Amino acid sequence: MSELSVMMVGDLVLDEPDPDFFFALSRDTLQSADIVVGHVETPYTLRGSELQSDVPAEAADPAKIAALARAGFHAASLAGNHVFDRGNEGVEDTIAALQQNAIVPFGAGLNLQTARQPAVLERAGKRFGFLSYNCVGPKDSWASASKGGCAYVHVLSHYEQEGANPGGPPLIYTFATPATLEAMQADIAQLRSQVDVLVVALHKGLVHTPVTLAMYERPVARAAIEAGADIVIGHHPHMTRGIEFYQGKPIFHGLGNFVTVTRALNVEANAHPARLAWAERRRKLFGFTPDPDSQVYPFHPDSKNTMIADCRIDEAGRISTGFRPCRILPTGQPEVLGNTERGRAVADYILQISHDAGMKVDFAWDGERVIVREARA
């Protein structure tokens, strides 16, 4: 057996006509992998009522999911903050659309028991297991014994006044509740003996904010590895995050956006009051203006630097950690870049944000792939 390749990407939103168009510059790369996994961020349904507890994402036609299959995807995580934006119908229809296209869903279900079930794929006699958890809320997105939604880790936030400055910027402490963290670890421990490679996907982090990790992110990712995970990946911030190792296992703290195309977050010509209000507010909160030439990609300019995690597994089960640098074009298409000036610029960006976050890693090119290693002390 030669090496098996597992490619993983971050947020996927197919909220535009002709979704196949947006994979035109990445399809060949994705189809070259043995396993491809992404995070389906929004519901795909023509049913249900839009919930208003949080800023709801726009639902899309389930027929668009076929574009993921044509691009080469084999599994999709669903444990995110928008999974229940169309209620049980949205969860049910999104899962059904993925299954109809031979894409294995994980991280959501019509009750908590099914939401916590893994996806298991086999390639060349090796079994790969995938679990996913939403760490960001809202509570309406969480599954229960009698309600659909996603698997989750409940993260609490505590705000502490800093010095004699009432009303000033607080110190912010975030941490996972022991019960939900232990439930995640129990799922991982149960799956560990059934698979050769175990991947945990966490919907976590601070949206539209470069570099910074919230206090809870490292402890939750490390808890997953301590329970038996081989690889941890993150998504949600709509920005790429750094890469590090813990106990010799890689943590991709944020894979960033991939095909994440929508007009729902534009200020211009936005007829939805709640989404318009959030689009205006987030520009003030996070201090950025999306590229006016990219109407289908209303995100932070730095988020155009993104990646495909590209991990290789050899016959002995050893994992080589790497990624393929990508750049999101004004069209909303992620372009896979090799060892070129543009590709090196994206890799340098990811290395810099890793170092800025205190992560001790080195990068080296191997053909069109960037190899990630722990830095020597």
Summary of the structure (lengths in Angstrom):
residues: 377
radius of gyration: 19.4
end to end distance: 34.2
largest distance: 64.2
contacts: 1373
relative contact order: 0.14
helix: 27%
strand: 32%
